[in-house]
Amino acid sequence: MVPSVRDLTQIIKAYDVRGLYPEQLDAELAERVGAAFVQVVGARTADGGPGAVVVARDMRPSGPELVAAFCRGATAQGVDVVDIGLASTDQLYFAAGRLDLPGAMFTASHNPARYNGIKLCRAGAVPVGQDSGLATIRDLVAGPIPASGDPVGTVTHRDLLGAYAAFLHELVPLDGIRPLTVVVDAGNGMGGHTAPAVLDPVAALTVVPLYFELDGTFPNHEANPIEPENLRDLQAAVREHGADLGLAFDGDADRCFLVDERGELVSPSDLTGLIAARELAKHPGASIIHNLITSRAVAEVITEHGGQPVRTRVGHSFIKAVMAQTGAVFGGEHSGHFYFADFWRADSGMLAAMHTIAALGSAPAGTTLSGLLAPYQRYVASGEINSEVRDQREATERVRSAFAGDPDVTVDELDGLTITGPDWWVNVRPSNTEPLLRLNAEAPDEAAMVALRDRVLGIIRDEAPVGGAA
């Protein structure tokens, strides 16, 4: 039974398809998405004949069934499918870029084991989001899928892991670095597939693997490194082995989080600043994207290195679109997503990790990761805090009113409400799917940040809503 359009909005979301297997996302729905996808992306050759799409999956047990169903839907429309098998999401983006084919990645990223999903892109890894085809796919899935009239396409299998690893080393060479010990926590996700192919050939690296066994039931911890409790094993291993750094990947390994030599968490904003400086050394004067809740230090670093900071709203489809418009060479988000123009403007956690290794491995002997990143650590951030509210708009207006008339602040609505003071800022953004407001705040020191955070939280929660810090 195919869900209604209303039900599909709970599954086909702003950036991807995501839902519980099999209650929400089952083989029938995957087959219909396959058929609708090839209609929307126009999977045709230059002369108008049937073309091809590329598919991949992560390690979730439901992946093979869903991929097979998607392939049935696509091939029934006369389109061939190139199946690259187990892959990280950035490996799928590599395939879509290198082969110049639309792509479908079966993954639920950092979500628990009962979920699965599909990330879709056009040829060249151009994202398919709600405003660029996903809403049309949803509407097609809810209706009768017309027959194509073309002969049924074929499915071929191709291994691109070696080519993917070689390409990353072309972008960020690691030859000549000094010896480093790196602990990698794959969380039983696809980092356990890609890290050996990319890092093991580097003679200077001693890699300490944690949870490299591919297991979509996540027996050790969820593959969601944005949650601090999922990084405790990595922190302990870095300290135990006296490692130079630790890397944590999410389930589909498109995001990377760092732990320094002390076992302390590294802010993605600090890593954005480091990579921005490296990219500007290669591309003087270039534009660099940062979303509006990265640290203000990021824009300062970009300017200090002669670049042009470009502020954008949160979300990969927005960042990739602005990168295309501005010709930006790099973009970073607070959530651990890092985007590279020379990687088809797609995000790659592995490339971000390689930039870190290259920077630390090229620094003088004795340089630590915490020391290397110190110039990028200038402010104190609250982290994202969720509050459940009865009326998102009304709660946001209370925040606006509280700062109205202050001559030292500016207000903008690029993404939610951002209020900026002389040396601080606070952003309040509504969730698209839940009755939540998300707060991020930053100030020069801990005391100032806490005062700002608590002031705004008090305003937001004036209605005595249920809920608290996320």
MARROMI-908633 format. One record per residue (C-alpha): residue number from 1; residue in three letters; x, y, z. Coordinates in Angstrom, 3 decimals. Layout:
BEGIN
nudren,lotor,x,y,z
NUM,ALA,X,Y,Z
...
***
This chain:
BEGIN
nudren,lotor,x,y,z
1,MET,0.000,0.000,0.000
2,VAL,1.436,3.361,-1.065
3,PRO,1.168,6.152,1.539
4,SER,-0.827,9.287,0.815
5,VAL,0.943,12.548,-0.052
6,ARG,0.282,13.664,3.517
7,ASP,1.951,10.559,4.944
8,LEU,4.795,10.831,2.441
9,THR,5.711,14.261,3.789
10,GLN,6.793,12.466,6.962
11,ILE,9.143,10.264,4.913
12,ILE,10.227,12.363,1.935
13,LYS,11.707,15.338,3.760
14,ALA,13.585,18.516,2.913
15,TYR,16.837,16.828,1.898
16,ASP,16.203,13.090,1.576
17,VAL,13.927,10.116,2.113
18,ARG,14.065,8.854,5.699
19,GLY,11.840,6.551,7.741
20,LEU,11.398,3.437,9.826
21,TYR,11.886,0.134,8.017
22,PRO,9.533,-1.447,7.084
23,GLU,6.688,0.559,8.648
24,GLN,7.390,3.700,6.611
25,LEU,10.043,2.768,4.051
26,ASP,9.605,-0.656,2.495
27,ALA,10.444,-2.358,-0.800
28,GLU,7.290,-1.161,-2.561
29,LEU,7.993,2.463,-1.703
30,ALA,11.654,2.117,-2.706
31,GLU,10.616,0.696,-6.080
32,ARG,8.272,3.611,-6.697
33,VAL,10.962,6.102,-5.663
34,GLY,13.320,4.463,-8.182
35,ALA,10.811,4.929,-10.987
36,ALA,9.947,8.496,-9.984
37,PHE,13.594,9.460,-9.519
38,VAL,14.634,8.572,-13.061
39,GLN,11.657,10.487,-14.430
40,VAL,12.532,13.619,-12.458
41,VAL,16.291,13.648,-13.059
42,GLY,15.920,12.812,-16.746
43,ALA,18.271,9.844,-16.812
44,ARG,18.841,9.970,-20.564
45,THR,21.853,9.972,-22.848
46,ALA,22.840,13.003,-24.937
47,ASP,20.870,11.665,-27.917
48,GLY,17.741,11.136,-25.812
49,GLY,18.068,7.394,-25.341
50,PRO,17.813,5.579,-22.002
51,GLY,20.676,6.429,-19.683
52,ALA,21.841,5.178,-16.294
53,VAL,21.919,5.961,-12.589
54,VAL,24.371,4.860,-9.903
55,VAL,23.287,3.372,-6.559
56,ALA,25.050,2.460,-3.310
57,ARG,24.121,1.450,0.233
58,ASP,25.437,1.519,3.751
59,MET,25.665,-1.457,6.117
60,ARG,22.057,-1.514,7.357
61,PRO,20.454,-4.976,7.072
62,SER,17.508,-3.610,5.075
63,GLY,19.805,-2.080,2.440
64,PRO,20.038,-4.986,-0.048
65,GLU,16.258,-5.407,-0.225
66,LEU,15.611,-1.697,-0.689
67,VAL,18.352,-1.271,-3.295
68,ALA,17.012,-4.231,-5.290
69,ALA,13.523,-2.727,-5.230
70,PHE,14.805,0.713,-6.284
71,CYS,16.654,-0.936,-9.171
72,ARG,13.448,-2.668,-10.290
73,GLY,11.677,0.678,-10.382
74,ALA,14.491,2.394,-12.282
75,THR,15.102,-0.382,-14.813
76,ALA,11.363,-0.685,-15.479
77,GLN,11.622,2.860,-16.825
78,GLY,14.240,1.689,-19.327
79,VAL,17.221,3.022,-17.352
80,ASP,20.378,1.047,-16.572
81,VAL,21.742,0.953,-13.031
82,VAL,25.381,0.899,-11.932
83,ASP,25.460,-0.624,-8.436
84,ILE,28.688,0.167,-6.550
85,GLY,27.582,-1.827,-3.506
86,LEU,28.668,-0.902,0.004
87,ALA,29.853,2.702,0.091
88,SER,30.012,5.854,2.150
89,THR,27.809,8.704,0.996
90,ASP,30.797,10.687,-0.219
91,GLN,31.878,7.630,-2.205
92,LEU,28.465,7.714,-3.909
93,TYR,29.008,11.423,-4.629
94,PHE,32.383,10.536,-6.126
95,ALA,30.672,7.989,-8.385
96,ALA,27.983,10.475,-9.438
97,GLY,30.700,13.007,-10.229
98,ARG,33.244,10.735,-11.887
99,LEU,30.639,8.802,-13.939
100,ASP,28.481,11.916,-14.489
101,LEU,25.355,10.007,-13.475
102,PRO,22.442,10.693,-11.138
103,GLY,22.875,8.818,-7.876
104,ALA,20.933,7.253,-5.013
105,MET,22.550,6.428,-1.673
106,PHE,20.628,4.124,0.659
107,THR,21.409,5.263,4.191
108,ALA,19.788,6.709,7.274
109,SER,23.071,8.394,8.200
110,HIS,23.288,8.764,11.983
111,ASN,19.784,7.467,12.756
112,PRO,19.235,4.311,14.854
113,ALA,19.191,0.823,13.346
114,ARG,15.450,0.654,12.599
115,TYR,15.709,3.503,10.083
116,ASN,16.764,3.615,6.482
117,GLY,16.629,6.278,3.816
118,ILE,17.710,7.499,0.392
119,LYS,19.900,10.500,-0.445
120,LEU,19.452,11.526,-4.071
121,CYS,21.560,13.610,-6.433
122,ARG,21.702,14.547,-10.081
123,ALA,24.667,13.886,-12.343
124,GLY,27.764,15.579,-10.987
125,ALA,26.557,15.091,-7.373
126,VAL,24.128,18.042,-7.579
127,PRO,21.748,17.586,-4.630
128,VAL,18.062,16.786,-5.041
129,GLY,16.125,18.572,-2.289
130,GLN,12.556,19.612,-1.670
131,ASP,12.791,22.568,-4.058
132,SER,14.922,20.810,-6.670
133,GLY,12.962,17.655,-7.396
134,LEU,12.162,15.876,-4.157
135,ALA,8.638,17.336,-3.895
136,THR,7.951,16.212,-7.469
137,ILE,9.250,12.727,-6.645
138,ARG,6.901,12.637,-3.639
139,ASP,3.912,13.549,-5.804
140,LEU,4.817,10.943,-8.436
141,VAL,5.255,8.259,-5.791
142,ALA,1.752,8.953,-4.494
143,GLY,0.177,8.439,-7.940
144,PRO,0.281,5.865,-10.718
145,ILE,3.772,5.541,-12.218
146,PRO,3.413,5.605,-16.036
147,ALA,5.146,2.963,-18.139
148,SER,8.145,4.219,-20.099
149,GLY,7.718,2.169,-23.243
150,ASP,11.493,1.465,-23.269
151,PRO,13.039,-1.994,-22.852
152,VAL,13.808,-2.886,-19.252
153,GLY,17.260,-1.676,-18.237
154,THR,20.067,-3.734,-16.777
155,VAL,21.943,-3.704,-13.443
156,THR,25.732,-3.947,-13.467
157,HIS,28.059,-4.038,-10.465
158,ARG,31.204,-1.939,-10.201
159,ASP,33.813,-1.476,-7.462
160,LEU,34.954,2.147,-7.163
161,LEU,36.518,2.107,-3.699
162,GLY,40.101,2.156,-5.003
163,ALA,39.356,4.947,-7.474
164,TYR,37.664,6.955,-4.716
165,ALA,40.671,6.599,-2.404
166,ALA,43.109,7.526,-5.177
167,PHE,41.109,10.644,-6.031
168,LEU,41.069,11.840,-2.421
169,HIS,44.855,11.491,-2.292
170,GLU,45.104,13.613,-5.428
171,LEU,43.144,16.353,-3.654
172,VAL,44.968,16.101,-0.302
173,PRO,48.353,14.338,-0.638
174,LEU,49.608,12.720,2.563
175,ASP,53.054,11.692,1.352
176,GLY,55.913,13.299,3.249
177,ILE,54.057,13.895,6.519
178,ARG,55.708,13.083,9.841
179,PRO,54.635,9.954,11.761
180,LEU,51.249,10.265,13.461
181,THR,49.036,7.932,15.456
182,VAL,45.349,8.278,14.618
183,VAL,42.451,6.568,16.373
184,VAL,39.437,6.132,14.081
185,ASP,35.989,5.303,15.495
186,ALA,33.782,4.143,12.642
187,GLY,30.879,3.270,14.943
188,ASN,30.319,0.082,12.895
189,GLY,29.421,2.385,10.002
190,MET,30.884,3.022,6.574
191,GLY,34.032,4.637,7.936
192,GLY,35.098,1.056,8.568
193,HIS,34.851,0.521,4.804
194,THR,36.560,3.683,3.551
195,ALA,39.179,4.418,6.234
196,PRO,41.304,1.317,5.521
197,ALA,41.304,2.087,1.787
198,VAL,42.269,5.735,2.316
199,LEU,44.487,5.725,5.419
200,ASP,46.191,2.327,5.552
201,PRO,48.412,3.008,2.504
202,VAL,49.942,6.064,4.238
203,ALA,53.217,4.745,5.683
204,ALA,53.543,7.557,8.237
205,LEU,50.167,6.769,9.842
206,THR,49.576,4.301,12.631
207,VAL,45.813,3.748,12.582
208,VAL,44.098,2.407,15.707
209,PRO,40.677,1.122,14.564
210,LEU,37.558,1.193,16.721
211,TYR,34.424,-0.612,15.568
212,PHE,35.399,-1.079,11.928
213,GLU,33.138,-4.128,11.563
214,LEU,30.199,-3.149,9.358
215,ASP,27.093,-3.728,11.464
216,GLY,23.914,-1.741,10.939
217,THR,22.581,-2.814,14.339
218,PHE,25.271,-0.588,15.956
219,PRO,26.245,-2.966,18.783
220,ASN,28.739,-0.577,20.413
221,HIS,27.180,2.860,20.152
222,GLU,25.084,4.813,17.671
223,ALA,27.077,6.169,14.738
224,ASN,26.130,9.728,15.638
225,PRO,29.253,11.621,16.741
226,ILE,27.420,14.900,17.290
227,GLU,26.225,13.358,20.589
228,PRO,29.069,13.520,23.139
229,GLU,28.291,10.138,24.706
230,ASN,29.085,8.452,21.381
231,LEU,32.631,9.871,21.482
232,ARG,33.647,8.548,24.895
233,ASP,35.287,5.393,23.557
234,LEU,37.267,7.461,21.053
235,GLN,38.383,9.903,23.739
236,ALA,39.516,7.072,25.992
237,ALA,41.401,5.343,23.161
238,VAL,43.223,8.547,22.168
239,ARG,44.453,8.948,25.738
240,GLU,45.291,5.256,26.112
241,HIS,47.378,5.105,22.933
242,GLY,48.924,8.578,23.281
243,ALA,47.499,9.308,19.844
244,ASP,47.951,12.569,17.983
245,LEU,44.259,12.818,17.133
246,GLY,41.010,10.909,16.927
247,LEU,38.454,10.777,14.116
248,ALA,34.790,9.852,14.445
249,PHE,32.500,9.240,11.480
250,ASP,28.735,8.990,11.362
251,GLY,26.938,5.985,9.877
252,ASP,27.388,6.904,6.219
253,ALA,30.767,8.598,6.883
254,ASP,29.929,11.897,5.230
255,ARG,30.532,13.726,8.536
256,CYS,33.723,13.792,10.567
257,PHE,34.327,14.929,14.144
258,LEU,37.719,15.375,15.787
259,VAL,39.240,14.685,19.187
260,ASP,42.589,16.283,19.977
261,GLU,45.615,14.654,21.641
262,ARG,44.164,15.356,25.097
263,GLY,40.942,13.558,24.227
264,GLU,39.081,16.881,24.058
265,LEU,36.359,17.459,21.479
266,VAL,37.191,19.812,18.612
267,SER,34.531,22.237,17.414
268,PRO,33.624,21.821,13.715
269,SER,34.036,25.606,13.498
270,ASP,37.717,25.231,14.420
271,LEU,38.149,22.645,11.683
272,THR,36.318,24.910,9.235
273,GLY,38.816,27.676,10.020
274,LEU,41.792,25.353,9.561
275,ILE,40.589,24.010,6.202
276,ALA,39.579,27.501,5.045
277,ALA,43.131,28.729,5.676
278,ARG,44.555,25.764,3.739
279,GLU,42.203,26.260,0.798
280,LEU,42.953,29.982,0.651
281,ALA,46.662,29.190,0.486
282,LYS,45.883,27.298,-2.728
283,HIS,43.227,29.726,-3.993
284,PRO,44.121,33.267,-2.887
285,GLY,41.166,35.605,-2.575
286,ALA,38.576,32.842,-3.020
287,SER,35.146,32.752,-1.413
288,ILE,34.518,30.404,1.511
289,ILE,31.043,29.422,2.707
290,HIS,30.095,29.206,6.382
291,ASN,26.612,28.765,7.758
292,LEU,25.219,31.327,10.139
293,ILE,25.736,29.276,13.304
294,THR,29.420,28.543,12.842
295,SER,31.687,30.609,15.063
296,ARG,32.261,34.230,14.065
297,ALA,35.945,33.284,14.207
298,VAL,35.449,31.490,10.878
299,ALA,34.611,34.695,9.007
300,GLU,37.483,36.462,10.771
301,VAL,39.957,33.762,9.733
302,ILE,38.738,33.825,6.137
303,THR,39.170,37.602,5.978
304,GLU,42.599,37.483,7.657
305,HIS,43.766,34.981,5.022
306,GLY,42.572,37.203,2.179
307,GLY,39.386,35.316,1.386
308,GLN,35.762,36.346,1.026
309,PRO,33.455,34.935,3.727
310,VAL,29.959,34.086,2.485
311,ARG,27.315,33.490,5.160
312,THR,24.478,31.107,4.354
313,ARG,21.596,29.351,6.039
314,VAL,21.867,25.871,7.520
315,GLY,21.497,22.868,5.199
316,HIS,23.572,21.132,2.556
317,SER,21.342,21.993,-0.408
318,PHE,21.568,25.707,0.427
319,ILE,25.338,25.602,0.889
320,LYS,25.904,23.704,-2.349
321,ALA,23.672,26.143,-4.250
322,VAL,25.527,29.168,-2.855
323,MET,28.858,27.512,-3.639
324,ALA,27.750,27.171,-7.247
325,GLN,26.559,30.782,-7.380
326,THR,29.672,32.289,-5.813
327,GLY,32.357,29.912,-7.040
328,ALA,33.366,29.242,-3.424
329,VAL,36.131,26.682,-3.001
330,PHE,35.075,25.362,0.400
331,GLY,32.215,25.408,2.891
332,GLY,31.826,24.288,6.501
333,GLU,28.924,23.657,8.853
334,HIS,28.644,23.352,12.634
335,SER,27.212,19.848,12.164
336,GLY,30.448,18.355,10.845
337,HIS,29.657,18.650,7.142
338,PHE,32.482,20.023,4.978
339,TYR,32.036,20.828,1.268
340,PHE,34.745,20.981,-1.380
341,ALA,34.500,22.607,-4.814
342,ASP,37.016,20.153,-6.253
343,PHE,34.828,17.293,-4.971
344,TRP,31.808,18.414,-7.017
345,ARG,30.837,20.780,-4.163
346,ALA,29.818,17.690,-2.190
347,ASP,30.512,17.004,1.469
348,SER,33.175,14.539,2.523
349,GLY,34.098,13.678,6.083
350,MET,37.143,11.782,4.840
351,LEU,38.505,14.807,2.961
352,ALA,38.106,16.909,6.105
353,ALA,39.983,14.256,8.074
354,MET,42.763,14.189,5.471
355,HIS,43.125,17.984,5.629
356,THR,43.591,17.700,9.388
357,ILE,46.165,14.917,9.053
358,ALA,48.019,16.834,6.319
359,ALA,48.124,20.047,8.373
360,LEU,49.281,18.320,11.562
361,GLY,51.693,16.026,9.728
362,SER,53.311,18.994,7.975
363,ALA,53.713,21.010,11.169
364,PRO,57.027,20.958,13.097
365,ALA,57.722,17.971,15.307
366,GLY,56.074,18.377,18.686
367,THR,53.130,20.375,17.333
368,THR,49.887,19.110,18.840
369,LEU,46.426,19.292,17.329
370,SER,45.253,21.528,20.169
371,GLY,48.168,23.858,19.474
372,LEU,47.526,23.802,15.743
373,LEU,43.875,24.764,16.268
374,ALA,44.416,27.370,18.992
375,PRO,44.384,30.343,16.561
376,TYR,40.856,29.392,15.480
377,GLN,39.410,29.182,19.013
378,ARG,38.332,32.698,19.886
379,TYR,34.812,32.456,21.325
380,VAL,32.656,30.206,23.503
381,ALA,29.559,28.598,21.981
382,SER,26.484,27.197,23.656
383,GLY,25.937,24.319,21.277
384,GLU,22.453,23.740,19.914
385,ILE,19.700,23.719,22.550
386,ASN,16.138,22.689,21.726
387,SER,13.057,24.062,23.470
388,GLU,9.558,22.737,22.908
389,VAL,7.115,25.627,22.449
390,ARG,3.436,25.948,21.707
391,ASP,3.903,28.626,19.027
392,GLN,7.270,28.952,17.277
393,ARG,6.464,32.295,15.680
394,GLU,5.194,33.888,18.883
395,ALA,8.184,32.691,20.905
396,THR,10.548,34.032,18.246
397,GLU,8.806,37.406,18.332
398,ARG,9.298,37.577,22.104
399,VAL,13.022,37.216,21.544
400,ARG,12.972,39.938,18.882
401,SER,11.034,42.285,21.143
402,ALA,13.432,41.764,24.034
403,PHE,16.296,43.217,21.980
404,ALA,14.285,45.840,20.099
405,GLY,15.579,49.374,20.470
406,ASP,19.087,48.345,21.462
407,PRO,21.323,50.511,19.233
408,ASP,24.247,48.084,19.540
409,VAL,22.513,45.101,17.952
410,THR,21.565,44.116,14.418
411,VAL,18.844,41.684,13.408
412,ASP,18.487,39.478,10.344
413,GLU,16.248,36.613,9.221
414,LEU,18.486,34.652,6.864
415,ASP,17.565,31.483,8.779
416,GLY,15.276,31.997,11.735
417,LEU,16.189,35.062,13.794
418,THR,19.786,36.138,14.365
419,ILE,20.580,38.964,16.786
420,THR,24.170,40.191,16.703
421,GLY,25.894,42.364,19.281
422,PRO,29.381,43.905,19.322
423,ASP,31.076,40.631,20.317
424,TRP,28.239,38.086,20.585
425,TRP,25.363,36.626,18.608
426,VAL,22.341,34.420,19.170
427,ASN,20.247,32.542,16.613
428,VAL,16.794,31.035,17.089
429,ARG,15.532,28.692,14.333
430,PRO,12.280,26.725,14.157
431,SER,12.360,22.999,13.484
432,ASN,10.585,22.034,10.259
433,THR,9.178,18.803,11.704
434,GLU,8.666,19.346,15.452
435,PRO,7.304,22.129,17.713
436,LEU,10.841,23.122,18.647
437,LEU,12.979,26.224,18.600
438,ARG,16.718,25.634,18.240
439,LEU,18.978,28.101,19.999
440,ASN,22.665,28.730,19.312
441,ALA,24.628,31.465,21.077
442,GLU,28.241,32.617,21.135
443,ALA,30.167,35.153,23.202
444,PRO,33.809,35.996,24.033
445,ASP,33.946,33.955,27.268
446,GLU,32.036,31.359,29.238
447,ALA,30.348,33.786,31.616
448,ALA,29.104,36.048,28.824
449,MET,27.871,33.062,26.810
450,VAL,26.001,31.574,29.777
451,ALA,24.345,34.916,30.549
452,LEU,23.263,35.366,26.926
453,ARG,22.106,31.760,26.585
454,ASP,20.090,31.808,29.784
455,ARG,18.524,35.156,28.999
456,VAL,17.240,33.988,25.619
457,LEU,16.161,30.564,26.917
458,GLY,14.158,32.313,29.608
459,ILE,12.401,34.389,26.956
460,ILE,11.703,31.371,24.741
461,ARG,10.334,29.287,27.607
462,ASP,8.131,32.053,28.989
463,GLU,5.048,29.997,28.035
464,ALA,6.291,27.252,30.396
465,PRO,6.655,24.788,27.531
466,VAL,7.628,21.175,28.002
467,GLY,11.197,20.177,27.166
468,GLY,14.722,21.306,27.764
469,ALA,18.247,21.241,26.523
470,ALA,18.976,18.809,23.724
***
